Amino acid sequence: MAAQEWLWLSLSEVADRIRRREVSPLEVTQAALARAERLQPHLNAFLTIFAEPALDRARQAERDIVAGRYRGPLHGVPLALKDIFAMRGVHVTGGSKALGAWVPDDDATVVARLKAAGAIFIGTLNLYEFATGAVLNPHYGPTHNPWHLDHTTGGSSTGSGAAVAAGIVYGSLGTDTGGSVRIPASLCGLVGLKPTYGRVSRQGVVPLSWSLDHVGPLTRTVQDTALMMSVIAGHDPRDATSSRLPVPDYTAALTGQIQRLRVGIVRKFFFEGLDADVQQAVEQAIQHISALGAQVSEVSWASVHRAPALYTISLAEGAAAHEAWLHARPEGYGADVRERMRLGMLVPATAYLKAQRVRAALGRELAQLFQKVDVLLTPTVAIPAPKLDAGPGEIGAPTGALRNTLRRFTQPFNLTGHPALTVPCGFSRDGLPIGLQLVGRPFDEASLFNLGYAYEQSTSWKDRHPALSPERSVPRP
């Protein structure tokens, strides 16, 4: 097989071909590293590329195959991760200068689990500083969207979206505090999951907001996301918020049968202020899902407009999490993040407690709503990927600032902790991807995977890939 032929294989497909010895771990790792080096000047997706350690691990994976030892379902598959996860022996930045020369002695739990399953990490990925924003990193520069290089990937898991969409790696890890897995997945034409709060360990992840942070995968297909979740999900005694509930076989849930599945549409709030192309793509997806046999109905969520309470919680918890670093190395923070942390320190306890009451109310209302439906369906993002120079001003949606527009439909489910999956559902007239968000009951990721899989398998969106042309160099800051 030529390298060009396996670039766009799914994670599941390349893992299967490695098992069948049709391609070797060394070949796919060499191809991933070569593509990463070639595209880095155009995308700025990576902060670190560690070629030799990756090649060493690939050679070991080949020796294991010869000996009949398979580490797990990801044996020999190249992945990358947001530069916010601890990895033994690797300089971790969090997208900032504030951590200094921190080199962890241990892997984050999710990193250890992926390694144990045979994954080969080729590098760490760009992000907005400490996962606080959606577009520009003041220290390392912006990541460019593979579909249109002058457009953003969204964030904060910027490189996590670009590296998978560009065919460099087969999957990546990101974090999601207000939408930071789902937004770049949507804007880059990928599948991305924010799991149920507590389903995936956050041990070894640089925190932003203890009660809002989630860890999730970005891949090119639903099956790939389900496969990665089967590896990273599960109880971790080192994470006090980790659930003890057993982890199902997520890939076994992919039957594609969605007859009698009750799908709810919340028109008010989630369908307000949409870009026309997003509106059209999502409406067509709703019709398509109905035609597949799902029972689609409109429902209401009275208090969802109060979801911006997330910002108060995130501000206060972020300031608490970063207090020591901020005092030790204030100059290591970008000006906007430093100001955000300063504001967080000024949040009164009364405001924080009121925001938590809003959160509880939203959770109660959503629990009642899920007595009527099995899955909620919304647009993932109100607009296609904006240009990198769009700035923080008005861009056509009623919420104002760019980051608020991007996370408007994702942040409610960080507050409530419900699982939320984004899948591609079309393209704008300018060729930019559009995403569909599916939300389920706590710990029912399986229903989301199955609905997403049924939709994905009956459409062709997953088979489209960016041409990455014209390729132009991106100046570093």
Buried (B, 14 or more C-beta within 10 A) or exposed (E): EEBEEBBBBBBBBBBBBBEEEEBBBBBBBBBBBEBBEBBBEBBBBBBBBBBEBBBEBBBBBBEBBEEEEBBBBBBBBBBBBBBBBBBBEBBBBBBBBBBEEBEBEBBBBBBBBBBEBBBBBBBBBBBBBBBBBBBBBBBBBBBBBBBBBEBBBBBBBBBBBBBBBBBBBBBBBBBBBBBBBBBBBBBBBBBBBBBBBBBBBBBBBBBBBBBBBBBBBBBBBBBBBBBBBBBBBBBBEEBEBBBEBEBBEBBEBBEEEBEEBBBBBBEEBBBEBBBEBBBBBBBBBBEBBEEBEBBBEEBEBEBBEBBBBBBBBBBBBBBBBBEEBBEEBEEBBBEBBBEBBBBBBEBEEEBBEEBBEBBEBBBEBBEEBBEEBBBBBBBBBBBBBBEBEBEBEEBEBEBEBBBBBBBBBBBBBBBBBBBBBBBBBBBBEEEBBBBBBBBBBBBBBBBBBBBBBBBBBEBEBBEBBBEBEEEEEBEEE
